[in-house]
Amino acid sequence: MEEEKVHDEVTVEEKKILSDLEKKIINQVEFYFGDHNLPRDKFLRSEVQKNDGWVPLGVMIRFNRLKSLSSDLTAIAAALQKSSNGLLEISEDGTCVRRLPSRTLPTNDEAYRESIKNRSVYVKGFPGDATLDEVKEWFDERGSVEVVHMRRTFQKMFKGSAFAVFDTAENANNFVALPALKFKDADIIASKKEQYFAKKKEQRRQWRAEERLKQEAESAKNDENDFLKLQFQENCLLKFSGELDAETTREDLHDLFGEHGDIQWISFTRGAIEGFIRFASGAKEVLKAATEANDGELKLKGCTVVWELLEGENAQNMWQKLITEQQDMWNKVRSWTRGRRGGKGGKKFEGGRKRNQNQFKGKKTKYGDDGVAVHEDGGYVKQL
């Protein structure tokens, strides 16, 4: 009696193993011929077109996953005969399988793609050593799933997340709404696939914005340092003063000196009685050339002017002041330009102008506290 009891237990266990194997065989072959795989499987599509849809089981076991389950064609045929999903049929001699002709493949149109989107979910939290069978079984316990795609790295390592397509949008929504999902001891997070991609898109947008701001901040810092590191040079600064015409502009100064030297910056506001010019070099020579070009008397808009070359400590102090002033203006223009161009940054600006350059005449650009440009007659800003 004891031996018979043990024998019965072994038989039941064998039947259980066979039943599990048959289920895996059915699931795998139905996946091959399913709506999601068959349209993308060039090899299987070519086989389907050869003999009225019939594919020899000997060909099917070329697929590694099915072969890993069983290479016994008789056992595979017997398992597929037990399928109740109405997708497959086995030939009378049990050697071939095909998708039922009545189960036509869906048209890959907008409506079908929308249906797939509504039925798709994203799940993460699986351990890295989880198998497809384990993940698929976990999904099956929580709803009717058509296909599961395990996400992998370029090195084929499981990333711990998966996409799954449920049979209906309702089942997909019900799955996402399940509380406290767990896979073994691991906490699982689930969302609709569409929501996952929207979240990733927003994260990428924020990352790009942060990177852009970081790069702009670094660029601004480098530019500021470049300005401030400009070494003081003698014979570059020229001061002018006197009873100037109230309509005198920086453009008038460009007219006087633009053909004789490289103007780097002009510090002057319309209506003021003095100002400063920073040349790239040779301020003394530029002043001499401009004076000679005006018959020995260099006037500014018809007014007598005192021209003074700054030297020594006075020149050093004014040099630093002009460099800082130029940097402040550049920062304001940069901020204003970035706002107008959607945060992409702007081009560099400086107050000087090189000879033979296109000129803007008649207005000076000032910037309010909000960084918005306000034009005032008499100004000039150079865009590099």
C-alpha positions in Angstrom: 0.0 0.0 0.0 2.8 2.4 0.9 4.5 1.8 -2.4 1.3 2.4 -4.3 0.8 5.8 -2.5 4.3 6.9 -3.4 3.7 5.9 -7.0 0.5 7.9 -7.1 2.2 11.0 -5.8 4.9 10.8 -8.4 2.3 10.4 -11.2 0.4 13.4 -10.0 3.7 15.5 -9.8 4.6 14.3 -13.3 1.2 15.4 -14.6 1.7 18.8 -13.0 5.1 19.3 -14.6 3.7 18.2 -18.0 0.8 20.6 -17.6 3.1 23.5 -16.8 5.2 22.6 -19.8 2.2 22.4 -22.1 1.1 25.8 -20.9 4.5 27.3 -21.6 4.6 25.7 -25.1 1.1 27.1 -25.9 2.0 30.6 -24.6 5.2 30.6 -26.6 3.8 29.4 -29.9 0.8 31.7 -29.6 3.2 34.6 -29.0 5.0 33.7 -32.2 1.8 33.8 -34.2 0.2 36.7 -32.2 -0.7 40.2 -33.2 2.4 41.7 -31.8 5.1 39.4 -33.0 4.0 38.0 -36.4 3.9 41.4 -38.2 7.5 42.1 -37.1 9.0 38.6 -37.6 10.3 38.5 -41.2 11.4 34.9 -41.0 8.1 33.6 -39.7 6.1 35.7 -42.1 8.0 34.2 -45.0 7.3 30.7 -43.7 3.6 31.5 -43.3 3.4 32.6 -46.9 4.7 29.3 -48.3 1.9 26.8 -47.7 -1.4 28.4 -47.0 -0.2 29.5 -43.6 1.0 26.1 -42.4 4.5 26.1 -40.7 6.2 22.7 -39.9 6.8 22.1 -36.3 10.4 21.2 -37.3 10.8 24.8 -38.4 9.2 26.2 -35.2 11.8 24.5 -33.0 14.4 26.6 -34.7 13.2 29.3 -32.3 15.5 29.0 -29.4 12.9 29.7 -26.7 10.5 27.0 -27.9 13.4 24.6 -28.4 14.5 25.2 -24.8 11.0 24.1 -23.7 10.9 21.0 -25.9 12.2 19.6 -29.2 9.7 16.7 -29.1 7.4 17.5 -32.0 4.8 15.1 -30.8 4.7 16.7 -27.4 4.5 20.1 -28.9 1.6 19.1 -31.2 -0.2 17.5 -28.3 0.2 20.7 -26.2 -1.1 22.9 -29.0 -4.1 20.7 -29.5 -5.1 21.7 -25.9 -5.0 25.5 -26.7 -8.4 27.1 -26.0 -7.6 30.6 -27.2 -8.9 30.0 -30.8 -5.7 31.4 -32.4 -4.0 28.2 -33.7 -4.8 25.0 -35.4 -2.8 21.8 -35.9 -2.7 19.9 -39.1 -4.4 16.4 -39.2 -1.0 14.6 -39.3 0.2 16.7 -36.3 3.3 18.0 -38.1 2.3 21.6 -38.8 0.7 24.6 -37.1 -0.8 27.8 -38.4 -2.7 30.8 -37.3 -6.5 30.4 -38.0 -7.3 32.1 -41.3 -10.3 33.6 -39.6 -8.0 35.4 -37.2 -6.7 38.1 -39.6 -3.9 40.3 -38.5 -5.1 43.8 -37.4 -4.4 46.7 -39.7 -1.6 48.9 -38.4 -3.6 52.1 -38.6 -4.1 55.0 -36.2 -7.0 53.2 -34.4 -5.0 50.1 -33.8 -2.0 52.1 -32.5 -4.3 54.0 -30.2 -5.7 50.8 -28.9 -2.2 49.4 -28.2 -1.3 52.7 -26.4 -4.4 52.5 -24.2 -3.7 48.8 -23.3 0.0 49.2 -22.5 1.6 49.6 -19.1 5.0 50.2 -17.7 6.3 48.4 -14.6 9.5 48.6 -12.7 11.0 47.1 -9.6 11.7 43.5 -10.8 15.0 42.1 -9.6 17.7 41.8 -12.2 17.7 38.0 -12.2 14.0 37.7 -12.8 13.1 35.5 -15.8 10.6 36.1 -18.6 8.6 33.2 -17.4 8.4 34.6 -13.8 7.5 38.0 -15.0 4.9 36.7 -17.4 3.3 34.5 -14.8 3.2 37.5 -12.4 1.3 39.5 -14.9 -1.0 36.6 -15.7 -2.0 36.5 -12.1 -3.2 40.1 -12.3 -5.0 40.2 -15.7 -5.0 38.9 -19.2 -1.8 40.0 -20.9 -1.1 39.6 -24.6 2.6 40.3 -24.5 5.4 41.2 -22.1 8.6 43.0 -23.2 11.4 42.9 -20.7 13.6 46.0 -21.1 17.3 45.2 -21.4 20.6 47.1 -21.6 22.9 47.0 -24.7 24.7 44.2 -22.9 21.4 42.2 -22.8 21.1 42.6 -19.0 17.5 42.9 -17.6 16.9 46.5 -16.4 14.3 45.5 -13.9 11.4 47.0 -15.9 9.0 45.8 -18.5 6.3 46.9 -20.9 3.1 44.8 -21.1 0.0 44.9 -23.3 -3.3 43.8 -21.7 -6.2 42.5 -23.7 -8.4 45.5 -22.9 -7.8 49.1 -21.8 -10.1 48.4 -18.8 -7.8 45.6 -17.6 -4.8 47.8 -18.1 -6.3 50.5 -16.0 -7.4 48.1 -13.3 -3.9 46.7 -13.1 -2.3 50.1 -12.7 -4.9 50.9 -9.9 -3.9 47.8 -7.9 -2.4 48.9 -4.5 0.9 47.7 -3.0 2.1 45.7 -5.9 4.9 43.3 -5.1 7.1 40.8 -7.0 8.3 38.4 -4.3 9.7 40.8 -1.8 10.3 43.7 -4.2 8.0 46.7 -4.4 6.6 47.3 -7.9 5.7 50.6 -9.4 3.2 50.6 -12.3 1.8 53.3 -14.6 0.4 53.5 -18.1 3.1 53.4 -20.8 1.9 56.7 -22.1 2.3 58.4 -18.7 5.8 56.9 -18.4 6.9 58.4 -21.7 5.4 61.7 -20.9 7.3 61.7 -17.6 10.6 60.8 -19.3 10.0 63.5 -21.9 9.5 66.1 -19.1 12.6 64.8 -17.3 14.7 65.1 -20.4 13.3 68.6 -21.0 14.2 69.7 -17.5 17.6 68.1 -17.8 18.3 69.9 -21.0 17.2 73.2 -19.5 19.4 72.7 -16.4 22.3 71.8 -18.6 21.7 74.8 -20.8 21.6 77.1 -17.8 24.7 75.5 -16.3 26.6 76.0 -19.6 25.4 79.5 -19.9 26.4 80.2 -16.3 29.8 78.7 -16.9 30.1 80.7 -20.2 29.1 83.9 -18.5 31.6 83.3 -15.7 34.3 82.6 -18.2 33.5 85.7 -20.2 33.4 87.8 -17.1 36.8 86.4 -16.1 38.1 87.1 -19.6 37.0 90.7 -19.3 38.3 91.2 -15.8 41.6 89.5 -16.7 42.3 91.9 -19.5 45.7 93.3 -18.5 46.0 97.1 -18.2 47.7 98.6 -21.1 49.2 102.1 -21.4 48.3 104.4 -24.3 44.8 103.0 -24.7 42.6 105.5 -22.8 41.4 108.9 -24.1 39.4 111.3 -22.0 37.3 114.1 -23.6 35.5 117.0 -21.9 34.1 120.4 -22.6 30.9 122.3 -23.3 29.6 119.5 -25.6 26.5 119.8 -27.8 23.5 118.3 -26.0 22.9 116.1 -29.0 26.4 114.6 -29.1 26.3 110.8 -29.3 28.8 108.0 -29.3 28.2 107.7 -33.0 29.9 111.1 -33.4 33.0 109.8 -31.7 33.0 106.8 -34.0 32.9 109.3 -36.9 36.0 111.0 -35.5 38.1 108.1 -34.7 36.7 105.0 -36.4 39.0 105.4 -39.4 42.1 105.8 -37.4 41.9 103.2 -34.6 40.2 100.2 -33.1 37.6 101.4 -30.6 36.9 98.8 -27.9 34.5 100.8 -25.7 33.0 104.2 -25.3 31.8 105.4 -21.9 29.5 108.3 -22.7 25.9 109.3 -22.2 24.1 111.9 -24.3 24.0 115.2 -22.5 27.2 114.6 -20.4 30.2 116.9 -20.5 32.9 114.3 -20.5 33.5 110.7 -21.5 36.2 108.1 -22.1 37.3 106.0 -25.1 39.2 102.7 -24.8 41.2 101.8 -27.9 42.8 98.5 -28.5 46.2 100.3 -28.6 47.9 103.5 -29.7 45.5 106.1 -28.3 48.1 108.8 -28.7 48.7 107.9 -32.4 45.0 107.7 -33.1 44.4 111.1 -31.5 47.3 112.5 -33.7 45.9 111.0 -36.9 42.4 112.2 -36.2 43.6 115.7 -35.4 45.7 115.9 -38.6 42.7 114.6 -40.6 40.7 117.6 -39.3 43.2 120.3 -40.2 44.9 120.3 -36.8 41.8 121.2 -34.8 39.7 118.2 -33.5 36.2 119.3 -32.6 33.3 117.2 -31.6 30.1 118.1 -33.3 31.4 121.6 -33.8 32.3 122.1 -30.2 35.8 122.7 -28.8 36.9 119.7 -26.7 39.8 119.0 -24.3 41.4 115.7 -25.3 43.5 114.0 -22.6 45.5 110.8 -22.8 45.2 109.0 -19.4 48.4 107.7 -17.9 49.6 106.0 -14.8 47.3 105.5 -11.8 44.5 107.5 -13.4 44.6 105.3 -16.4 44.7 102.1 -14.4 41.6 103.2 -12.3 39.7 104.2 -15.4 40.7 101.0 -17.2 39.1 98.8 -14.4 36.0 101.0 -14.4 35.5 100.7 -18.2 36.1 96.9 -18.1 33.4 96.5 -15.4 31.0 98.8 -17.2 31.5 96.8 -20.4 30.9 93.6 -18.6 27.7 94.9 -16.9 26.3 96.0 -20.3 27.2 92.6 -21.8 25.4 90.8 -19.0 22.2 92.9 -19.5 22.2 92.3 -23.2 22.8 88.6 -22.7 19.9 88.3 -20.3 17.6 90.3 -22.6 18.6 88.2 -25.6 18.2 84.9 -23.8 14.6 85.9 -22.8 13.7 86.8 -26.4 15.2 83.6 -27.8 13.7 81.1 -25.4 16.7 80.7 -23.1 19.2 79.8 -25.9 21.5 82.7 -25.1 22.7 85.5 -27.3 25.7 86.8 -29.1 28.3 89.0 -27.5 28.0 92.8 -27.5 30.5 95.5 -26.9 30.4 99.2 -27.1 33.1 99.7 -29.7 32.9 99.4 -33.5 35.6 98.4 -36.0 36.1 100.4 -39.1 34.0 99.7 -42.2 31.4 98.0 -40.1 27.7 98.5 -40.7 26.5 101.2 -38.3 23.3 101.9 -36.5 22.8 105.6 -36.1 20.5 107.7 -34.0 19.6 105.7 -31.0 21.1 104.6 -27.7 20.0 101.4 -26.0 19.5 101.4 -22.3 18.2 98.6 -20.1 15.7 98.9 -17.3 15.5 96.8 -14.2 13.6 94.2 -16.0 16.2 93.9 -18.7 14.0 95.3 -21.5 15.8 97.5 -24.0 14.8 101.2 -24.2 16.1 103.1 -27.1 17.3 106.7 -26.7 18.7 108.9 -29.4 22.4 108.9 -29.8 23.6 105.4 -28.8 25.4 102.5 -30.4 25.9 98.9 -29.4 28.0 96.6 -31.4 27.1 93.0 -32.0 29.9 90.6 -32.7 
